[in-house]
Amino acid sequence: MFRHVEGLARYLLANKHDVNLAYSDVRGSTALYQLVDLLRARGGRCLNLAVSNAPEPRDFGALWKLRSFARYIRPDVIHSHSSKAGALGRALALLGVHGRYFYTPNAYYGLDSRSGFRSGLFNLTERALGMIGTTINVSHDEATFAREKLRISPRRIRVIHNPVDTARFTPADATRRIRARSQLGLAQDAIVLGAIGRISFQKDPHTLYRALVESFCAEPRLLLCHVGRGEMEKDIVELTCALQVEGRVVRHAYLEQPAWFYDAVDAVIMTSRYEGLPMTVLEAMACDLPLILSDAPGMGDILAAGLSHCWSAPVEDVAAFGVAICAWLSDIPLRRPRNHRQIVGARFTVEQCYGAVVAAYREEQ
């Protein structure tokens, strides 16, 4: 989600728009602080709300600070990203703050079809706040959920895909590959399957690790490079030990240079239960890497794009993911030409996608 916000902010600045930012440093990063510094250097104002991504009592204080911030700036457009920011940002409309409201959920919490109090509360909140402003869904799966489950009016919904910076993410040559593998502690002659993302229920790392066991046995050069951190880290450490695959997994909590990951791996796997439209997959496509994906909500636009090297499996289906991994390994010696970067260039460029967001801002005037 942050890379989407960062990319949009930089695009707006490049096109001579004034940009202000309300953010939280609870899950901060160097890239976040660099963005804050850039916006301030360009005359923008930034407010640290210091809240987590879960509902909490301090949200009321954060909302009051955000109201004062918005009243001081008097923005033309208020664009919120993710569930927490979407709730706080759109609540400003109920507190008398004028502006054109936009919301990009980047994967609704209820997309995984869980039942229970928490899921029901999130869905009710999204339904109520969906009557404010325009919702920008990043995939058709997400928009379908918004219309059919949340019952948000179609006239309030736009589908605008996430973009990828094809100048920043490019296929690696031999020199970049050697350097990246050295940086990440990966053997130069290994076959590396990469996974990057928060270690959480949404990303379903249990299915990923269990699906790899058979392939680890069949292909001694196969390694998993897993980048991410999250609430399920302890579970994954224990599972790695239980499966006895410790020597076949290289983990990094965070990378300052995400391009290293794509330069180092031979393919990217994502076993998510649900997504919006994952930036990781688009970045891998820009780098012309093979993909192994769950057939999950949010993946439909990717799976229907006609990719030459994409294998899929049902959500939580360990056996099917194992088959998909084996199919990818069997395909490597064939050296078939790939079309992933070509498809990104036709459908998911920065100018196409962020340009469509700016056009939506203007149309709502």
C-alpha positions in Angstrom: 0.0 0.0 0.0 2.8 2.5 0.9 4.4 2.1 -2.5 1.1 3.0 -4.1 0.9 6.2 -2.0 4.6 7.0 -2.6 4.2 6.6 -6.3 1.1 8.7 -6.5 2.6 11.4 -4.4 5.7 11.6 -6.6 3.5 11.6 -9.8 1.4 14.5 -8.4 4.6 16.4 -7.6 6.0 15.8 -11.0 2.8 17.2 -12.5 3.0 20.4 -10.5 0.3 19.6 -7.9 0.6 20.5 -4.2 0.7 17.4 -2.0 0.3 17.2 1.8 0.4 13.9 3.7 -1.1 12.5 6.9 0.7 9.3 7.8 1.7 7.0 10.7 5.2 6.0 11.6 4.1 3.0 13.6 5.2 0.8 10.7 7.6 3.3 9.4 10.5 2.8 6.9 13.3 4.8 5.4 11.2 5.2 2.2 8.4 6.8 4.3 10.7 9.3 5.9 12.3 10.1 2.6 8.8 10.8 1.2 8.0 13.0 4.1 11.2 15.0 3.7 10.6 15.4 -0.1 7.0 16.7 0.5 8.2 19.2 3.1 11.0 20.3 0.8 8.4 21.0 -1.9 6.3 23.1 0.5 3.9 20.4 1.6 2.7 19.8 5.1 2.9 16.4 6.8 1.2 15.1 10.0 2.2 12.0 11.9 -1.0 10.5 13.4 1.0 7.7 15.1 -1.8 5.1 14.9 -1.6 1.4 14.1 -3.6 -0.2 11.3 -6.1 -1.7 13.7 -9.0 0.1 15.5 -7.9 1.6 18.8 -9.0 4.3 21.3 -6.3 6.7 20.1 -8.1 6.9 16.7 -10.4 9.5 18.2 -7.5 11.8 19.0 -6.0 11.1 15.6 -9.3 12.1 13.9 -9.4 15.4 15.8 -5.8 16.2 14.8 -6.6 15.3 11.2 -9.6 17.6 11.2 -7.5 20.5 12.4 -4.8 19.6 9.8 -7.4 19.5 6.9 -9.1 22.7 8.1 -5.7 24.5 8.0 -4.7 23.2 4.6 -8.2 23.4 3.0 -7.4 20.7 0.4 -9.3 20.4 -2.9 -8.9 16.6 -2.8 -8.8 14.2 0.2 -7.6 10.8 -0.9 -7.4 8.0 1.7 -5.6 4.7 1.3 -6.4 1.4 3.3 -9.1 0.7 5.8 -7.8 2.8 8.7 -7.0 5.8 6.7 -10.2 5.4 4.7 -12.2 5.5 8.0 -10.4 8.5 9.4 -10.2 10.4 6.1 -13.9 10.0 5.1 -15.0 10.8 8.6 -13.8 14.3 8.0 -16.8 14.8 5.7 -19.1 14.0 8.7 -17.2 16.7 10.7 -17.8 19.4 8.1 -14.5 19.4 6.2 -15.2 20.3 2.6 -13.4 18.7 -0.3 -13.6 16.0 -3.0 -13.2 12.6 -1.3 -11.5 9.5 -2.7 -10.8 6.2 -1.1 -8.5 3.4 -2.3 -8.9 0.3 -0.1 -6.1 -1.8 -1.6 -7.9 -5.0 -0.5 -11.0 -4.9 1.6 -10.6 -6.8 4.9 -13.8 -8.8 4.1 -12.5 -10.1 0.8 -11.3 -13.4 2.3 -14.9 -14.3 3.1 -14.3 -14.8 6.8 -17.3 -14.6 9.1 -17.3 -13.2 12.6 -17.6 -10.0 14.5 -14.4 -8.3 13.2 -15.2 -9.1 9.6 -18.8 -7.9 10.0 -17.7 -4.7 11.6 -15.3 -3.9 8.8 -17.9 -4.6 6.2 -20.5 -2.5 7.9 -18.0 0.4 8.2 -17.0 0.1 4.6 -20.7 0.0 3.5 -21.6 3.2 5.5 -18.5 5.2 4.5 -18.9 4.0 0.9 -21.6 6.6 0.6 -19.0 9.3 0.9 -17.1 10.4 -2.2 -15.6 8.1 -4.8 -14.1 4.6 -4.2 -11.2 3.8 -6.5 -10.9 0.0 -6.6 -7.6 -1.3 -8.0 -9.1 -4.5 -9.5 -12.4 -5.7 -10.9 -12.6 -8.4 -8.2 -12.4 -5.6 -5.5 -15.0 -3.6 -7.4 -17.4 -6.6 -7.6 -17.0 -7.1 -3.8 -17.8 -3.4 -3.3 -21.0 -3.6 -5.4 -22.3 -7.0 -4.4 -21.2 -7.5 -0.8 -20.9 -3.9 0.5 -23.7 -2.6 -1.7 -21.8 0.5 -2.7 -23.4 2.3 -5.5 -21.8 1.6 -8.9 -21.8 5.4 -9.7 -19.4 5.9 -6.7 -16.9 3.2 -8.0 -14.0 3.6 -10.4 -11.6 0.8 -11.3 -8.1 2.1 -11.8 -5.3 -0.5 -11.6 -2.2 -0.1 -9.6 0.7 0.9 -11.8 4.4 -0.2 -11.9 7.4 2.0 -12.6 8.9 0.2 -15.6 12.0 2.4 -15.5 12.8 1.4 -11.9 11.9 -2.3 -12.3 13.6 -4.0 -15.2 14.9 -7.5 -16.0 18.2 -8.2 -14.4 21.4 -8.8 -16.4 24.1 -11.2 -15.1 26.0 -8.5 -13.2 22.9 -7.3 -11.3 22.0 -10.9 -10.5 25.4 -11.7 -9.1 25.4 -8.5 -7.0 21.8 -9.1 -5.7 22.4 -12.7 -4.7 25.6 -11.7 -2.9 23.6 -9.0 -1.0 20.9 -11.4 0.0 23.1 -14.3 0.9 21.9 -16.6 -1.9 24.1 -19.1 -3.8 24.9 -18.0 -7.3 24.0 -21.4 -8.8 20.7 -21.9 -6.8 17.2 -21.9 -8.3 15.5 -19.2 -6.2 11.8 -18.9 -5.7 10.9 -15.5 -4.2 8.1 -14.4 -1.9 7.8 -10.9 -0.6 5.0 -9.4 1.6 3.8 -9.1 5.2 3.9 -12.4 7.1 0.2 -12.5 7.9 -3.1 -14.4 7.6 -3.8 -12.6 4.4 -0.6 -13.8 2.7 -1.0 -17.4 4.0 2.7 -18.3 4.4 1.7 -21.7 5.8 0.5 -22.9 2.4 3.7 -21.5 0.8 6.0 -23.4 3.1 4.1 -26.7 3.1 3.8 -26.6 -0.7 7.6 -26.4 -1.1 8.5 -29.5 0.8 8.1 -32.0 -2.1 10.0 -29.7 -4.6 12.8 -29.2 -2.1 13.2 -33.0 -2.1 13.1 -33.2 -5.9 15.4 -30.3 -6.7 18.4 -29.9 -4.4 19.3 -26.5 -5.9 15.9 -24.9 -5.0 15.8 -22.2 -2.4 13.1 -19.9 -1.0 13.9 -16.3 -0.5 11.2 -14.8 1.8 11.2 -11.1 2.5 8.7 -9.7 5.0 7.8 -9.4 8.7 4.5 -9.6 10.6 2.4 -11.1 13.3 3.0 -14.7 12.1 6.8 -14.7 12.1 7.0 -17.0 15.2 4.6 -19.5 13.6 6.7 -19.6 10.4 10.0 -20.1 12.3 8.3 -23.1 14.1 6.9 -24.4 10.9 10.2 -24.2 9.1 11.8 -26.3 11.9 8.9 -28.8 11.9 9.2 -29.3 8.1 13.0 -29.6 8.4 13.6 -27.0 5.6 15.7 -24.5 7.6 18.6 -24.8 5.2 16.5 -24.2 2.1 14.9 -20.9 3.3 16.7 -17.5 3.3 14.6 -14.8 5.2 15.0 -11.1 5.3 12.6 -8.9 7.4 13.0 -5.9 5.1 14.9 -4.6 2.1 15.8 -1.0 1.6 16.3 -1.7 -2.1 13.3 -3.9 -3.3 14.9 -4.2 -6.7 17.5 -6.5 -5.2 14.8 -9.1 -4.5 13.7 -9.1 -8.2 17.3 -9.2 -9.5 18.1 -12.2 -7.3 15.1 -14.5 -7.8 14.1 -16.8 -10.7 10.3 -16.6 -10.1 7.9 -15.0 -7.6 5.2 -16.9 -5.7 2.2 -15.4 -3.8 -0.2 -17.6 -1.9 -2.5 -14.9 -0.6 -6.1 -15.5 0.5 -7.1 -12.1 -1.0 -5.5 -9.0 -2.5 -6.4 -5.7 -4.1 -4.0 -5.8 -7.0 -0.6 -6.6 -5.6 2.3 -4.3 -6.4 4.7 -7.2 -5.9 3.2 -9.1 -8.8 3.3 -6.0 -11.1 6.9 -5.4 -10.2 7.8 -9.0 -10.9 6.0 -8.7 -14.3 8.0 -5.6 -15.1 11.1 -7.6 -14.4 9.8 -10.4 -16.7 9.8 -13.0 -14.0 7.6 -16.2 -13.9 4.7 -16.1 -11.4 3.0 -18.7 -9.2 -0.2 -17.2 -7.8 -3.3 -18.1 -5.8 -6.6 -17.8 -7.6 -7.7 -15.4 -5.0 -9.9 -12.3 -5.0 -7.8 -9.5 -6.4 -5.8 -11.7 -8.7 -8.4 -12.0 -11.5 -7.1 -9.2 -13.7 -3.6 -10.6 -13.6 -4.6 -14.2 -14.2 -6.8 -13.1 -17.2 -4.0 -11.0 -18.7 -2.6 -13.8 -20.9 0.8 -14.2 -19.2 3.1 -16.7 -20.8 4.7 -17.9 -17.6 2.0 -17.9 -14.9 0.8 -20.9 -12.9 -2.1 -20.7 -10.4 -3.7 -22.7 -7.6 -6.8 -22.4 -5.5 -6.5 -20.6 -2.2 -5.1 -22.7 0.7 -4.6 -25.7 -1.6 -1.1 -27.0 -0.6 -1.1 -29.9 -3.1 -2.1 -27.7 -6.1 0.6 -25.2 -5.2 3.1 -28.0 -5.1 2.0 -29.0 -8.6 2.4 -25.4 -9.8 5.9 -25.2 -8.4 6.9 -28.4 -10.1 5.4 -27.1 -13.4 7.5 -24.0 -13.1 10.7 -26.0 -12.4 10.0 -28.3 -15.4 9.5 -25.2 -17.6 12.9 -23.6 -16.8 15.0 -25.7 -19.3 12.6 -24.8 -22.2 13.7 -21.2 -22.1 10.4 -20.0 -23.6 10.2 -16.2 -24.3 8.1 -14.3 -21.8 5.6 -11.6 -22.4 5.1 -10.2 -18.8 7.0 -6.9 -19.3 5.2 -6.4 -22.6 1.8 -6.7 -20.8 2.8 -4.3 -18.1 3.8 -1.8 -20.7 0.4 -2.1 -22.3 -1.8 -2.0 -19.3 -0.1 -0.9 -16.0 2.1 2.1 -16.6 2.5 5.0 -14.2 1.1 7.4 -16.7 -2.0 5.3 -17.5 -2.9 4.5 -13.9 -1.9 7.6 -11.9 -3.0 9.7 -14.9 -6.5 8.1 -14.6 -6.5 9.0 -10.8 -5.8 12.6 -11.6 -8.5 12.6 -14.3 -10.9 11.3 -11.7 -10.0 14.2 -9.3 -10.8 16.7 -12.1 -14.0 15.1 -13.2 -15.4 15.3 -9.6 -15.0 19.1 -9.5 
